[in-house]
Amino acid sequence: MAVPALTPGAVPPRSLPLREARTRLSQLVAMAELTDTVTVITRDGDPRPVAAVVPASALRTAAQARADTDRLAEVTAGWARRLEAQREQSGRRHAAELRAVTTALAEVWAELERRTPAGSDPALTRLRAAHGHLLAG
């Protein structure tokens, strides 16, 4: 099946008299299918429209459009719930990992303080100050 071509927005429908539309019906159908073009058919000599050749996608009923809108809202709500659940799970996982890292860091600092007295090594003093916000929590 052919894929409709991209057409510029709001293209006015073309108008053809019935006689010409009869001879070019296959072309008009192909244009409607491939380019979403609407062709208005008029009586010969009368500019008022009497029929139209439109793409099949334009024939959607109001009920179909509402059903599509309802289905889209349902799917969107489902994805929003899934994303919120993922965000909560990720937050819990992050908090657990942060607690584990903080606990491990506190254990390392406790061991360093046991082995090396505070203030005896300037590099350790700088590291202790850099990690102070983690050790305080």
C-alpha positions as a LaTeX table, in Angstrom:
\begin{tabular}{lrrr}
\hline
Residue & $x$ (\AA) & $y$ (\AA) & $z$ (\AA) \\
\hline
Met1 & 0.00 & 0.00 & 0.00 \\
Ala2 & 1.28 & 3.44 & $-0.85$ \\
Val3 & 2.22 & 5.89 & 1.87 \\
Pro4 & 0.68 & 9.38 & 1.55 \\
Ala5 & 3.15 & 12.03 & 0.48 \\
Leu6 & 3.73 & 15.05 & 2.66 \\
Thr7 & 1.50 & 17.86 & 1.53 \\
Pro8 & 1.64 & 21.48 & 2.61 \\
Gly9 & $-0.97$ & 22.33 & 5.24 \\
Ala10 & $-4.40$ & 23.70 & 4.30 \\
Val11 & $-4.24$ & 23.10 & 0.54 \\
Pro12 & $-7.57$ & 24.26 & $-0.93$ \\
Pro13 & $-9.50$ & 21.49 & $-2.70$ \\
Arg14 & $-9.33$ & 21.49 & $-6.48$ \\
Ser15 & $-12.57$ & 21.66 & $-8.42$ \\
Leu16 & $-13.44$ & 19.75 & $-11.61$ \\
Pro17 & $-16.59$ & 19.52 & $-13.69$ \\
Leu18 & $-18.33$ & 16.13 & $-13.69$ \\
Arg19 & $-17.42$ & 15.38 & $-17.31$ \\
Glu20 & $-13.69$ & 15.78 & $-16.64$ \\
Ala21 & $-13.94$ & 13.91 & $-13.34$ \\
Arg22 & $-15.49$ & 10.92 & $-15.16$ \\
Thr23 & $-12.56$ & 10.68 & $-17.55$ \\
Arg24 & $-9.94$ & 11.20 & $-14.85$ \\
Leu25 & $-11.50$ & 9.21 & $-11.97$ \\
Ser26 & $-8.54$ & 6.81 & $-11.63$ \\
Gln27 & $-6.12$ & 9.75 & $-11.43$ \\
Leu28 & $-8.29$ & 11.57 & $-8.86$ \\
Val29 & $-8.47$ & 8.44 & $-6.68$ \\
Ala30 & $-4.70$ & 7.98 & $-6.90$ \\
Met31 & $-4.12$ & 11.63 & $-5.96$ \\
Ala32 & $-6.48$ & 11.32 & $-2.99$ \\
Glu33 & $-4.72$ & 8.18 & $-1.81$ \\
Leu34 & $-1.14$ & 9.33 & $-2.28$ \\
Thr35 & $-1.28$ & 13.04 & $-1.48$ \\
Asp36 & $-4.44$ & 13.40 & 0.64 \\
Thr37 & $-5.83$ & 15.74 & $-2.06$ \\
Val38 & $-9.53$ & 16.58 & $-2.02$ \\
Thr39 & $-11.21$ & 17.11 & $-5.40$ \\
Val40 & $-14.62$ & 18.78 & $-5.50$ \\
Ile41 & $-16.86$ & 17.77 & $-8.41$ \\
Thr42 & $-19.29$ & 20.28 & $-9.89$ \\
Arg43 & $-22.05$ & 19.96 & $-12.48$ \\
Asp44 & $-20.92$ & 21.05 & $-15.91$ \\
Gly45 & $-21.45$ & 24.81 & $-16.09$ \\
Asp46 & $-22.49$ & 25.17 & $-12.40$ \\
Pro47 & $-19.79$ & 26.18 & $-9.87$ \\
Arg48 & $-21.66$ & 24.67 & $-6.86$ \\
Pro49 & $-20.14$ & 21.42 & $-5.53$ \\
Val50 & $-22.21$ & 18.24 & $-5.89$ \\
Ala51 & $-19.69$ & 15.57 & $-4.78$ \\
Ala52 & $-16.07$ & 15.11 & $-3.74$ \\
Val53 & $-13.26$ & 12.60 & $-4.04$ \\
Val54 & $-11.59$ & 12.52 & $-0.64$ \\
Pro55 & $-8.92$ & 10.32 & 0.98 \\
Ala56 & $-10.33$ & 7.42 & 3.00 \\
Ser57 & $-8.78$ & 8.86 & 6.16 \\
Ala58 & $-11.18$ & 11.82 & 5.89 \\
Leu59 & $-14.19$ & 9.50 & 6.27 \\
Arg60 & $-13.69$ & 8.87 & 9.93 \\
Thr61 & $-16.90$ & 9.34 & 11.88 \\
Ala62 & $-17.19$ & 11.45 & 14.99 \\
Ala63 & $-17.65$ & 8.25 & 17.01 \\
Gln64 & $-14.40$ & 6.83 & 15.61 \\
Ala65 & $-12.58$ & 10.06 & 16.38 \\
Arg66 & $-13.93$ & 10.04 & 19.97 \\
Ala67 & $-12.95$ & 6.38 & 20.37 \\
Asp68 & $-9.45$ & 7.19 & 19.14 \\
Thr69 & $-9.24$ & 10.12 & 21.55 \\
Asp70 & $-10.43$ & 7.95 & 24.44 \\
Arg71 & $-7.96$ & 5.20 & 23.54 \\
Leu72 & $-5.13$ & 7.72 & 23.28 \\
Ala73 & $-6.02$ & 9.13 & 26.71 \\
Glu74 & $-6.08$ & 5.58 & 28.15 \\
Val75 & $-2.70$ & 4.71 & 26.66 \\
Thr76 & $-1.21$ & 8.02 & 27.78 \\
Ala77 & $-2.48$ & 7.51 & 31.33 \\
Gly78 & $-1.01$ & 4.00 & 31.34 \\
Trp79 & 2.39 & 5.28 & 30.28 \\
Ala80 & 2.22 & 8.07 & 32.87 \\
Arg81 & 1.55 & 5.47 & 35.59 \\
Arg82 & 4.43 & 3.31 & 34.36 \\
Leu83 & 6.81 & 6.28 & 34.26 \\
Glu84 & 5.80 & 7.38 & 37.77 \\
Ala85 & 6.35 & 3.83 & 39.09 \\
Gln86 & 9.80 & 3.76 & 37.41 \\
Arg87 & 10.66 & 7.14 & 38.90 \\
Glu88 & 9.67 & 5.98 & 42.40 \\
Gln89 & 11.58 & 2.70 & 42.01 \\
Ser90 & 14.64 & 4.56 & 40.73 \\
Gly91 & 14.44 & 7.00 & 43.65 \\
Arg92 & 14.27 & 4.13 & 46.16 \\
Arg93 & 17.19 & 2.37 & 44.45 \\
His94 & 19.24 & 5.58 & 44.44 \\
Ala95 & 18.53 & 6.20 & 48.13 \\
Ala96 & 19.57 & 2.63 & 49.02 \\
Glu97 & 22.78 & 2.90 & 46.99 \\
Leu98 & 23.58 & 6.28 & 48.56 \\
Arg99 & 23.07 & 4.80 & 52.05 \\
Ala100 & 25.39 & 1.90 & 51.16 \\
Val101 & 28.09 & 4.22 & 49.84 \\
Thr102 & 27.77 & 6.55 & 52.83 \\
Thr103 & 27.99 & 3.60 & 55.24 \\
Ala104 & 31.05 & 2.23 & 53.44 \\
Leu105 & 32.69 & 5.67 & 53.46 \\
Ala106 & 32.02 & 6.06 & 57.18 \\
Glu107 & 33.58 & 2.64 & 57.82 \\
Val108 & 36.65 & 3.59 & 55.77 \\
Trp109 & 37.04 & 6.87 & 57.65 \\
Ala110 & 36.63 & 5.12 & 60.99 \\
Glu111 & 39.40 & 2.70 & 60.04 \\
Leu112 & 41.62 & 5.57 & 58.80 \\
Glu113 & 41.07 & 7.49 & 62.05 \\
Arg114 & 41.94 & 4.37 & 64.03 \\
Arg115 & 45.17 & 3.86 & 62.08 \\
Thr116 & 46.18 & 7.50 & 61.51 \\
Pro117 & 45.57 & 10.18 & 64.17 \\
Ala118 & 43.62 & 13.24 & 62.97 \\
Gly119 & 45.87 & 16.07 & 61.76 \\
Ser120 & 48.95 & 13.91 & 61.24 \\
Asp121 & 48.53 & 13.68 & 57.44 \\
Pro122 & 47.57 & 16.88 & 55.48 \\
Ala123 & 46.22 & 14.85 & 52.51 \\
Leu124 & 43.87 & 12.94 & 54.81 \\
Thr125 & 42.79 & 16.18 & 56.44 \\
Arg126 & 41.83 & 17.60 & 53.00 \\
Leu127 & 39.94 & 14.39 & 52.10 \\
Arg128 & 38.14 & 14.40 & 55.45 \\
Ala129 & 37.03 & 18.00 & 54.83 \\
Ala130 & 35.90 & 17.14 & 51.26 \\
His131 & 33.80 & 14.21 & 52.54 \\
Gly132 & 32.47 & 16.05 & 55.58 \\
His133 & 29.00 & 16.55 & 54.11 \\
Leu134 & 28.68 & 12.80 & 53.49 \\
Leu135 & 30.02 & 11.85 & 56.90 \\
Ala136 & 27.70 & 14.25 & 58.73 \\
Gly137 & 24.50 & 12.73 & 57.19 \\
\hline
\end{tabular}
